[in-house]
C-alpha cells in the first residue's frame, strides 16, 4: 500500500487535476499530505494559500517580503513549476509541469480559471540594451504582466514584460507574446498575432451538452 501511495503522489504531482476526482479512501492520505506540504511552504516563504489547493512538493516557490505570492482557492501547481514573486493567482487557476513565472519588481497577475500549460515562461522584467554597456551591467526594467480570467496559454508559450492578456483569450502553442492580446482573441506565432476570435469557435457547447467542460 505504501508503494501505491508514493506512486500515486507522483502521478498527482504531474497531473494535479486528478486530485479533485480522488475517492474518499484516497482523500484521507492525500489531504493530510497536502496540508503538510502547504504548511511547510507557508512557514518558509511569504506565501498565502487559499482553500482546496493542490501544490506539488516538487514545485519551487520563492517569495520574500515585498515579493509575496498570493494563491487563490482551488489552484493546482504541478511538479517542476518555478514561481518567484510578486505573483497573484486567482481562484481555479492551473499551472502545469514546467511553468516558470518571475514577477520581477512589478508582478504578475493571473485571473481566475485561467489554464497555463506545460513549459510556459512568463517574465515580468527585462534588461536594457544600451550599446555602451555590457549586457550583464544593464539595468533591469519591470512593467508587470496582467493575464485575464478564463485564458488558455498553450504549451511552451512565452510572455514578455509589460503585456496584458485579455480575458477569454487563447494563446497557441509555442507563441511569443510581445504585445497586448485583446479579449476573446486567438493568437499564435512568433511574435504572436491575432488569427481568430474565440466567440466564432465551432466548439460551442449547448447548456445540456454532457461533453461541456462546465457540465459538472
Secondary structure per residue as TSV (DSSP state, phi and psi in degrees):
chain	resnum	aa	ss	phi	psi
A	1	X	-	360.0	-40.5
A	2	X	H	-61.5	-40.1
A	3	X	H	-64.1	-39.5
A	4	X	H	-62.0	-46.1
A	5	X	H	-63.0	-43.6
A	6	X	H	-62.5	-40.7
A	7	X	H	-67.0	-37.2
A	8	X	H	-69.7	-32.8
A	9	X	H	-62.3	-40.6
A	10	X	H	-63.1	-43.7
A	11	X	H	-59.3	-47.0
A	12	X	H	-64.1	-35.0
A	13	X	H	-63.1	-33.3
A	14	X	H	-98.2	-17.9
A	15	X	-	-132.3	65.1
A	16	X	G	-66.2	-17.2
A	17	X	G	-62.4	-20.6
A	18	X	G	-69.1	-18.3
A	19	X	G	-57.7	-34.8
A	20	X	G	-85.0	0.3
A	21	X	G	-116.9	13.5
A	22	X	-	-67.1	148.1
A	23	X	-	-77.8	158.2
A	24	X	H	-51.2	-40.2
A	25	X	H	-64.1	-38.5
A	26	X	H	-72.0	-34.8
A	27	X	H	-63.0	-27.0
A	28	X	H	-57.8	-48.1
A	29	X	H	-83.5	-32.4
A	30	X	H	-67.5	-42.7
A	31	X	H	-68.1	-39.3
A	32	X	H	-62.2	-43.9
A	33	X	H	-59.2	-47.5
A	34	X	H	-66.1	-36.6
A	35	X	H	-61.1	-40.9
A	36	X	H	-66.4	-45.0
A	37	X	H	-60.7	-47.4
A	38	X	H	-72.4	-34.4
A	39	X	H	-63.6	-45.8
A	40	X	H	-61.9	-43.8
A	41	X	H	-62.5	-43.3
A	42	X	H	-65.5	-29.7
A	43	X	H	-74.9	-27.8
A	44	X	H	-98.2	-26.8
A	45	X	S	-128.7	161.0
A	46	X	S	-83.9	74.4
A	47	X	E	-125.8	137.0
A	48	X	E	-114.0	123.4
A	49	X	E	-115.6	129.6
A	50	X	-	-76.8	-168.0
A	51	X	T	-85.7	149.6
A	52	X	T	57.8	38.6
A	53	X	-	-92.5	159.3
A	54	X	E	-122.8	124.4
A	55	X	E	-128.5	117.3
A	56	X	-	-65.3	135.8
A	57	X	T	-66.3	-12.9
A	58	X	T	-94.4	10.7
A	59	X	S	-87.0	166.7
A	60	X	E	-129.9	105.9
A	61	X	E	-120.7	120.0
A	62	X	E	-125.9	122.0
A	63	X	-	-146.4	120.9
A	64	X	-	-106.6	166.1
A	65	X	T	-53.7	129.5
A	66	X	T	90.4	-13.5
A	67	X	S	-127.9	47.7
A	68	X	-	-63.2	152.7
A	69	X	E	-119.1	123.2
A	70	X	E	-112.5	121.5
A	71	X	E	-113.9	122.6
A	72	X	-	-73.7	-168.4
A	73	X	T	-79.0	147.0
A	74	X	T	54.9	42.1
A	75	X	-	-95.2	141.6
A	76	X	E	-116.3	133.7
A	77	X	E	-128.3	114.9
A	78	X	-	-85.7	176.5
A	79	X	T	-62.4	149.8
A	80	X	T	66.6	12.6
A	81	X	-	-76.2	138.6
A	82	X	E	-120.9	121.7
A	83	X	E	-123.7	132.8
A	84	X	E	-131.4	118.8
A	85	X	S	-66.7	172.7
A	86	X	S	-79.3	132.8
A	87	X	E	-141.4	135.9
A	88	X	E	-119.0	124.6
A	89	X	E	-117.1	120.5
A	90	X	-	-75.1	171.0
A	91	X	T	-58.5	141.6
A	92	X	T	74.6	12.2
A	93	X	-	-79.7	144.2
A	94	X	E	-121.0	133.7
A	95	X	E	-117.1	112.5
A	96	X	-	-85.6	173.9
A	97	X	T	-55.1	137.0
A	98	X	T	84.4	4.7
A	99	X	-	-69.5	139.4
A	100	X	E	-129.1	122.2
A	101	X	E	-130.1	124.0
A	102	X	E	-120.3	122.4
A	103	X	-	-78.7	-4.9
A	104	X	T	55.5	-143.6
A	105	X	T	-92.0	-30.7
A	106	X	T	-96.0	-18.1
A	107	X	-	96.1	164.0
A	108	X	E	-121.2	131.3
A	109	X	E	-115.0	131.3
A	110	X	E	-122.8	119.7
A	111	X	-	-72.9	164.7
A	112	X	T	-63.1	146.7
A	113	X	T	63.8	20.7
A	114	X	-	-83.0	141.9
A	115	X	E	-110.7	125.6
A	116	X	E	-119.3	113.1
A	117	X	-	-80.2	174.3
A	118	X	T	-59.4	140.7
A	119	X	T	78.3	12.9
A	120	X	-	-76.7	137.5
A	121	X	E	-119.1	125.7
A	122	X	E	-130.1	115.8
A	123	X	E	-121.7	116.0
A	124	X	S	-94.3	41.5
A	125	X	-	-158.1	165.0
A	126	X	E	-154.1	160.2
A	127	X	E	-94.0	144.3
A	128	X	-	-67.8	162.6
A	129	X	-	-132.0	32.2
A	130	X	-	-55.2	136.8
A	131	X	T	-71.4	-14.1
A	132	X	T	-98.7	15.6
A	133	X	S	-136.9	149.1
A	134	X	-	-64.8	149.7
A	135	X	G	-56.0	-40.0
A	136	X	G	-65.3	-19.2
A	137	X	G	-100.7	0.8
A	138	X	S	-71.8	145.5
A	139	X	-	-68.1	151.4
A	140	X	E	-95.0	133.6
A	141	X	E	-112.3	139.9
A	142	X	-	-138.6	126.9
A	143	X	-	-112.4	-24.4
A	144	X	-	95.8	159.3
A	145	X	E	-132.6	133.3
A	146	X	E	-120.1	122.0
A	147	X	E	-113.1	126.9
A	148	X	-	-73.0	-168.6
A	149	X	S	-91.6	154.7
A	150	X	S	56.0	40.4
A	151	X	-	-98.1	146.7
A	152	X	E	-118.0	114.3
A	153	X	E	-99.9	111.3
A	154	X	-	-73.0	174.0
A	155	X	T	-56.8	140.5
A	156	X	T	63.4	25.7
A	157	X	-	-74.7	146.2
A	158	X	E	-120.6	136.8
A	159	X	E	-123.7	124.3
A	160	X	-	-91.4	163.3
A	161	X	T	-61.7	147.8
A	162	X	T	86.6	7.3
A	163	X	-	-107.1	148.0
A	164	X	E	-111.8	132.1
A	165	X	E	-105.9	113.8
A	166	X	-	-66.3	151.1
A	167	X	T	-57.9	148.7
A	168	X	T	69.4	11.4
A	169	X	-	-89.8	166.4
A	170	X	E	-130.3	130.4
A	171	X	E	-112.4	119.2
A	172	X	-	-68.7	158.8
A	173	X	T	-54.3	129.7
A	174	X	T	79.1	2.6
A	175	X	-	-71.2	151.4
A	176	X	E	-117.5	115.8
A	177	X	E	-91.0	116.0
A	178	X	-	-118.9	-1.7
A	179	X	S	-140.3	165.0
A	180	X	-	-58.4	145.4
A	181	X	B	-108.9	125.1
A	182	X	-	-68.2	158.7
A	183	X	T	-57.3	142.4
A	184	X	T	70.3	-3.4
A	185	X	E	-72.7	149.0
A	186	X	E	-108.8	120.4
A	187	X	E	-123.0	153.4
A	188	X	E	-157.9	162.8
A	189	X	T	102.1	176.8
A	190	X	B	-129.6	107.1
A	191	X	T	-71.4	161.2
A	192	X	T	-65.5	135.7
A	193	X	E	-131.7	154.6
A	194	X	E	-69.1	126.6
A	195	X	E	-121.1	-2.5
A	196	X	E	-177.6	-179.1
A	197	X	E	-129.6	123.1
A	198	X	G	-57.7	-29.5
A	199	X	G	-68.5	-15.6
A	200	X	G	-96.2	4.3
A	201	X	-	-61.9	144.6
A	202	X	S	-78.2	-13.9
A	203	X	-	-86.0	56.8
A	204	X	-	-92.7	124.7
A	205	X	-	-93.9	137.2
A	206	X	-	-78.9	158.4
A	207	X	T	-58.4	-33.0
A	208	X	T	-102.0	13.1
A	209	X	-	-78.5	116.8
A	210	X	T	-69.7	-15.2
A	211	X	T	-84.1	-5.6
A	212	X	S	-63.7	137.7
A	213	X	T	-64.8	-13.4
A	214	X	T	-100.8	8.8
A	215	X	-	-72.3	-13.7
A	216	X	-	-90.1	360.0
